[in-house]
Amino acid sequence: MADIARIADVSISTVSRALRDPQSVSEILRDRIHVAADRLGYAPSPIAGSLSGRRSPLVGVVVPSMSNAFFSRSLESIMLGLASENLQVMAGFHEYDAQREEDLIATLMAWKPAALVVTGITPSRRVLAQLSRVECPLIQMWDIDGTPIDSAIGFSNSAAGRMAAQHLVERGHRDIAIVSATNLGDPRARARATAFFETARKLGVEVRQIEAPDRSMTAGALFMREAVARKELPAALAFSGDSLAMGALLEAQRLGISVPDDIAVIGYGDLEFASLANPGLTTIRPPHEEMGAAVAEHIRKRLKDISSANETIDLGVKLIVREST
């Protein structure tokens, strides 16, 4: 700024005002200052500027995984929604590792973010204690089941599990199994599976639980192959994710098993390939992009109106019925 002031023949304070609050400086001075700044290739550093203030222009976002389309699509929507406010997203993922999640939150908080977004409403005890000390707006996304620390934006995973169970039972199925990767530490998958069991039981149907090693298409195909080999294939299958379900569908085709005539299949996620599969995959659609947009809108509102804290926004889920059931 001293170099710009010398070239434009103004004071350093005038340069500062022109860059931070252009209307506070006359048009003639403003033009001279911008010409000098362009000549020097000068751009203000918002991070450096935040060192003298309370907050930086960063929004920290913590998600479980970047390879999962659920979270990457929400993250993209958050970034697009905050671009107009000159807020930059700094994101990290922890792969369901509580210690890594704690470290990520500590790192992000060291940057004095304008807001912090985390995934889930039931973190570990240490992460919960850590989040309770956050001084900026805190948004817990993807879950509304539980008690949020500040604001929660998402949907009920329990409702998603109930919806899937009701659909299969209403279609007349009594021999049902649910295939899920709950051993990977995902509380959302666990909540859906628990609600699925409880709902089916209330409707008079006992459900078998099958643990998948991971959420991949390969794991879904392997399950289908082994179930057929053991002659333990149920009449209906619910999967905790569309990738698992798609792997099972492809393997069923290879083995000559007709879907839905021999077995009905329902997934979760409504990923892009769900509608392109043959047969089309029945699934539960969470609000991917809608959630990111709602989070961004809430942050914009919070930064202008502190009274908008402690909101819970339920975006709901949808049952997408296709040929597989």
Secondary structure as UniProt FT lines:
FT   HELIX           2..8
FT   HELIX           12..20
FT   HELIX           22..24
FT   HELIX           27..40
FT   HELIX           46..50
FT   TURN            51..52
FT   STRAND          58..63
FT   HELIX           69..82
FT   HELIX           83..85
FT   STRAND          88..93
FT   TURN            95..96
FT   HELIX           98..110
FT   STRAND          115..119
FT   HELIX           125..132
FT   STRAND          138..141
FT   STRAND          151..154
FT   HELIX           157..170
FT   TURN            171..172
FT   STRAND          176..180
FT   HELIX           182..184
FT   HELIX           187..202
FT   TURN            203..204
FT   STRAND          207..211
FT   HELIX           217..229
FT   TURN            230..231
FT   STRAND          236..239
FT   HELIX           242..254
FT   TURN            255..256
FT   TURN            259..262
FT   STRAND          264..268
FT   HELIX           272..276
FT   STRAND          282..285
FT   HELIX           288..304
FT   HELIX           306..308
FT   STRAND          312..314
FT   STRAND          318..320
FT   TURN            323..324
//
